[in-house]
Amino acid sequence: MNTRRSLSILAAGLAAAGLQAPALGGFVTVPVQPAGSQALLPINPKINLDTPTETQNRANTLGTVTGANIGAALPAGTILKASRTAPIVVNGVTVGTLHDRVWCLGSGSTCNATNTYTLGLRVQLNTNVWNPSGQSFEVNDLFRAIRASVAAEVAYYRGVVNPLPTSAPAIPPFPATTPSPGSDPNTASAYKDLEVVGRTLQGLFEPSGSAQYAAKTTNNAWINFRADVNKADPDINPPWSYNSEWSPWLLVRQVCPSGYNATPQALKARLWQGGEEGQTPQAILTSAYVCN
């Protein structure tokens, strides 16, 4: 699929969902959605879905922010307010690490009167076996709680360490094997892009048997980011697709009239393995910072 055709499909998807997006890169607005169900907003959905040449168009920069590190990728005047890491545990096994951050518009250490906050999540997974299948854990969707009554702006950061080329579609001279992504969460590379977003708490194949990009039940109190994360992915096929032990940085920006809660709140982030390659579906609910 060429770049022009890919962007045309994205534009059609945006129009159908009643959503707005910039022409190149930057944050994408996801307004409050009506009750019922909603089409997911396409950011960089998979091409040649469920075939050996399944891939993503790296030339598609919709929703991306770029810079030497995650801090530099955010708009000027953005300051870091909170940062934490936490183990990701399922069945008593640590399968990875969650990185959770809060930024705001301001200067020095003081947020300004706009009360504009950006919440960021990133996960890094390992190859630990967590159930009798012997497989590593995969995350297909990452959800976080947001303010339900106002618009949200979303973006993602791919990282800069040994990045994949930005030609499209994904064909040689892409690497023959998965590159080394780096170990610093500020700069490490994700080798799978953000596919779709939505204001919903339903992920891949929820409900069971639904199509991969099916409409989802609206839940304006949550934002859903779909991006494959797996350090030992069963369906990799270089030079078309790769292991991605890191998710991108997944960012949501909103006006938070009372700032943010400096204490991570229980059950405000959800990681979902939807069984894309036949794995056992599994949800992990964990704590996260929230916008007040």
C-alpha positions as CSV (number, residue, x, y, z in Angstrom):
1,M,0.0,0.0,0.0
2,N,1.5,3.3,-0.9
3,T,1.6,6.3,1.4
4,R,-1.0,8.3,-0.4
5,R,-3.5,5.5,-0.4
6,S,-2.8,4.7,3.2
7,L,-3.4,8.3,4.3
8,S,-6.6,8.4,2.2
9,I,-7.9,5.4,4.2
10,L,-6.9,7.1,7.4
11,A,-8.8,10.2,6.4
12,A,-11.9,8.2,5.6
13,G,-11.7,6.5,8.9
14,L,-11.4,9.8,10.7
15,A,-14.4,11.3,8.9
16,A,-16.5,8.3,9.7
17,A,-15.7,8.6,13.4
18,G,-16.3,12.3,13.4
19,L,-12.7,12.9,14.5
20,Q,-9.9,15.4,13.7
21,A,-6.3,14.8,13.0
22,P,-3.3,16.9,11.9
23,A,-1.9,16.4,8.4
24,L,1.5,15.3,9.7
25,G,2.6,14.2,13.1
26,G,1.5,15.8,16.4
27,F,-1.4,15.2,18.7
28,V,-4.7,13.9,17.4
29,T,-8.0,15.1,19.0
30,V,-10.5,12.4,20.3
31,P,-13.7,14.2,21.3
32,V,-16.2,13.0,23.8
33,Q,-18.1,10.2,22.1
34,P,-21.9,9.5,22.1
35,A,-23.3,6.6,24.1
36,G,-23.4,3.3,22.2
37,S,-20.5,2.2,20.1
38,Q,-17.8,4.0,18.2
39,A,-15.4,3.3,15.4
40,L,-11.8,3.2,16.5
41,L,-9.6,6.1,15.3
42,P,-7.0,4.8,12.8
43,I,-3.5,6.0,13.5
44,N,-1.3,3.4,11.8
45,P,-3.4,0.3,11.4
46,K,-1.8,-2.9,10.0
47,I,-1.4,-3.5,6.3
48,N,-1.9,-7.0,4.8
49,L,-3.6,-8.0,8.0
50,D,-3.3,-11.7,8.9
51,T,-0.8,-12.5,6.1
52,P,2.9,-13.3,6.2
53,T,3.6,-9.7,5.0
54,E,1.5,-8.0,7.7
55,T,3.3,-4.7,8.5
56,Q,2.8,-1.0,9.2
57,N,3.6,2.0,7.1
58,R,6.5,3.7,8.9
59,A,6.2,6.7,6.6
60,N,2.8,7.4,8.3
61,T,3.6,10.0,10.9
62,L,0.0,10.6,12.1
63,G,0.0,11.1,15.8
64,T,3.8,10.9,16.2
65,V,5.9,13.2,18.3
66,T,9.7,13.3,17.6
67,G,12.8,14.3,19.5
68,A,16.0,13.1,20.9
69,N,14.1,11.7,23.9
70,I,10.6,11.6,25.2
71,G,11.0,14.9,27.0
72,A,12.4,16.7,24.0
73,A,9.5,15.3,21.8
74,L,6.9,17.2,23.8
75,P,5.9,20.8,23.0
76,A,8.1,23.6,24.3
77,G,7.2,24.7,27.8
78,T,6.3,21.1,28.9
79,I,7.7,20.1,32.3
80,L,7.9,16.7,34.0
81,K,5.9,16.6,37.2
82,A,5.9,12.9,38.2
83,S,7.6,9.6,37.1
84,R,7.3,6.1,38.4
85,T,7.9,2.5,37.4
86,A,6.1,-0.6,38.6
87,P,6.4,-4.3,37.8
88,I,3.8,-5.9,35.6
89,V,2.7,-9.1,37.3
90,V,0.4,-11.9,36.2
91,N,0.0,-15.3,37.9
92,G,2.8,-14.2,40.3
93,V,5.3,-13.8,37.5
94,T,6.8,-10.4,36.6
95,V,6.4,-10.2,32.8
96,G,7.6,-6.6,32.4
97,T,7.8,-3.0,33.7
98,L,5.3,-0.2,33.4
99,H,6.6,3.4,33.1
100,D,4.0,6.1,34.1
101,R,4.6,9.8,33.8
102,V,2.9,13.2,34.1
103,W,3.9,16.4,32.4
104,C,2.3,19.8,32.3
105,L,2.6,23.1,30.6
106,G,4.6,25.5,32.8
107,S,8.1,26.7,33.7
108,G,10.6,25.6,36.3
109,S,8.6,23.3,38.5
110,T,5.3,25.2,38.3
111,C,2.4,24.3,36.0
112,N,0.7,27.3,34.4
113,A,-2.9,28.4,34.6
114,T,-4.0,26.5,31.5
115,N,-4.0,23.3,33.6
116,T,-2.8,21.3,30.5
117,Y,-1.5,17.9,31.5
118,T,0.0,15.1,29.5
119,L,-0.2,11.5,30.9
120,G,2.2,9.0,29.5
121,L,2.4,5.2,29.7
122,R,5.1,2.9,28.3
123,V,5.7,-0.8,28.9
124,Q,8.7,-3.1,28.5
125,L,8.0,-6.8,28.4
126,N,10.4,-9.7,29.0
127,T,10.3,-13.4,28.0
128,N,9.3,-14.9,31.3
129,V,6.8,-17.7,31.0
130,W,3.6,-16.8,32.8
131,N,1.3,-19.7,32.1
132,P,1.4,-23.4,30.9
133,S,1.6,-22.3,27.3
134,G,5.3,-21.5,27.6
135,Q,4.8,-18.3,25.7
136,S,5.9,-14.8,26.7
137,F,3.3,-12.2,27.6
138,E,1.9,-10.0,24.9
139,V,0.1,-6.7,25.3
140,N,-2.3,-5.7,22.5
141,D,-4.1,-2.8,24.2
142,L,-3.1,-0.3,26.9
143,F,-5.9,1.6,28.6
144,R,-5.7,4.5,31.1
145,A,-8.4,6.4,32.9
146,I,-9.0,10.0,31.7
147,R,-11.5,12.8,32.3
148,A,-14.8,11.7,30.8
149,S,-16.4,15.0,30.1
150,V,-13.7,16.8,27.9
151,A,-11.8,16.1,24.7
152,A,-8.6,14.2,24.8
153,E,-5.5,14.6,22.6
154,V,-3.4,11.6,21.9
155,A,0.1,11.0,20.4
156,Y,2.9,8.4,20.5
157,Y,6.7,8.4,20.5
158,R,8.5,5.7,18.7
159,G,12.0,6.2,20.2
160,V,15.4,6.8,18.5
161,V,17.7,3.8,19.2
162,N,18.3,1.8,16.0
163,P,14.9,2.9,14.6
164,L,13.3,1.2,11.6
165,P,13.5,3.2,8.3
166,T,10.5,5.4,7.5
167,S,10.1,4.2,3.9
168,A,6.9,2.4,3.1
169,P,5.7,-0.3,2.9
170,A,8.1,-2.3,5.1
171,I,10.4,-3.9,2.6
172,P,14.2,-4.3,2.4
173,P,16.5,-2.6,3.3
174,F,14.7,-3.1,6.5
175,P,16.7,-5.3,9.0
176,A,16.8,-9.0,8.5
177,T,16.4,-9.4,12.3
178,T,14.9,-7.4,15.1
179,P,17.4,-4.6,16.0
180,S,18.5,-3.8,19.5
181,P,16.0,-1.3,20.8
182,G,18.0,0.1,23.7
183,S,17.3,-0.1,27.5
184,D,16.6,3.6,28.4
185,P,12.8,4.3,28.5
186,N,13.5,7.8,27.4
187,T,15.0,6.8,24.1
188,A,14.4,3.0,23.5
189,S,12.6,2.1,20.2
190,A,9.3,0.5,19.7
191,Y,9.1,-1.7,16.6
192,K,5.3,-1.7,16.4
193,D,3.5,1.6,16.0
194,L,0.2,2.7,17.5
195,E,-2.6,1.2,15.4
196,V,-5.8,2.7,16.7
197,V,-7.2,4.6,19.6
198,G,-10.7,5.0,21.1
199,R,-12.6,6.1,24.2
200,T,-13.5,2.6,25.3
201,L,-12.5,-0.1,27.7
202,Q,-12.8,-2.9,25.1
203,G,-9.6,-4.1,23.3
204,L,-8.7,-6.7,20.7
205,F,-11.3,-9.3,20.2
206,E,-13.5,-7.9,23.0
207,P,-16.2,-9.1,22.8
208,S,-14.9,-12.5,21.9
209,G,-15.0,-13.2,18.2
210,S,-15.2,-9.6,17.1
211,A,-13.2,-8.4,14.1
212,Q,-9.7,-7.0,14.8
213,Y,-10.8,-3.4,14.2
214,A,-14.4,-3.7,15.1
215,A,-16.4,-0.8,16.7
216,K,-16.3,-0.8,20.5
217,T,-18.7,0.1,23.3
218,T,-18.1,3.7,24.3
219,N,-16.6,4.5,27.7
220,N,-15.5,8.1,27.8
221,A,-13.7,7.6,31.1
222,W,-11.0,5.6,29.4
223,I,-8.6,6.0,26.4
224,N,-7.5,2.8,24.6
225,F,-4.2,2.6,22.7
226,R,-3.7,-0.5,20.5
227,A,-0.1,-1.5,19.9
228,D,1.5,-4.9,19.9
229,V,4.2,-5.4,22.5
230,N,6.0,-8.8,22.8
231,K,9.7,-9.6,23.2
232,A,9.1,-13.1,21.7
233,D,6.2,-12.5,19.3
234,P,5.0,-15.7,17.6
235,D,4.0,-13.9,14.4
236,I,7.2,-11.9,13.6
237,N,8.4,-12.1,10.0
238,P,11.4,-9.8,9.3
239,P,11.7,-7.7,7.2
240,W,7.9,-7.1,7.5
241,S,7.4,-7.3,11.3
242,Y,9.6,-7.6,14.4
243,N,9.6,-8.3,18.1
244,S,8.8,-5.2,20.0
245,E,9.6,-5.5,23.7
246,W,8.9,-1.8,24.2
247,S,5.5,-0.2,23.5
248,P,5.7,3.4,22.2
249,W,5.3,6.1,24.7
250,L,1.5,6.5,24.7
251,L,0.4,10.0,25.5
252,V,-2.9,11.6,26.3
253,R,-3.3,15.3,27.0
254,Q,-6.3,17.0,28.7
255,V,-7.2,20.1,30.7
256,C,-7.2,19.0,34.3
257,P,-8.9,21.8,36.4
258,S,-7.5,20.5,39.7
259,G,-4.2,19.2,38.4
260,Y,-3.3,15.6,38.8
261,N,-3.3,13.1,41.7
262,A,0.3,12.7,42.8
263,T,-0.6,9.3,44.3
264,P,-1.1,6.6,41.6
265,Q,-4.7,5.4,41.8
266,A,-5.7,1.8,41.9
267,L,-7.2,0.1,38.9
268,K,-6.6,3.1,36.6
269,A,-4.6,1.3,33.9
270,R,-5.4,-1.9,32.1
271,L,-3.2,-4.0,30.0
272,W,-4.9,-6.5,27.7
273,Q,-3.6,-9.6,25.9
274,G,-6.4,-10.4,23.4
275,G,-5.1,-13.7,22.0
276,E,-4.0,-12.4,18.6
277,E,-1.9,-15.5,18.0
278,G,-4.0,-17.9,20.1
279,Q,-2.7,-16.9,23.5
280,T,-5.0,-17.1,26.5
281,P,-6.8,-13.7,26.8
282,Q,-5.7,-11.9,29.9
283,A,-6.3,-8.5,31.5
284,I,-4.0,-6.9,34.1
285,L,-5.4,-4.0,36.1
286,T,-2.9,-1.8,37.8
287,S,-2.4,1.7,39.3
288,A,-1.7,4.8,37.3
289,Y,-1.6,8.6,37.7
290,V,-4.9,10.4,37.0
291,C,-6.0,13.8,35.9
292,N,-8.3,15.6,38.4
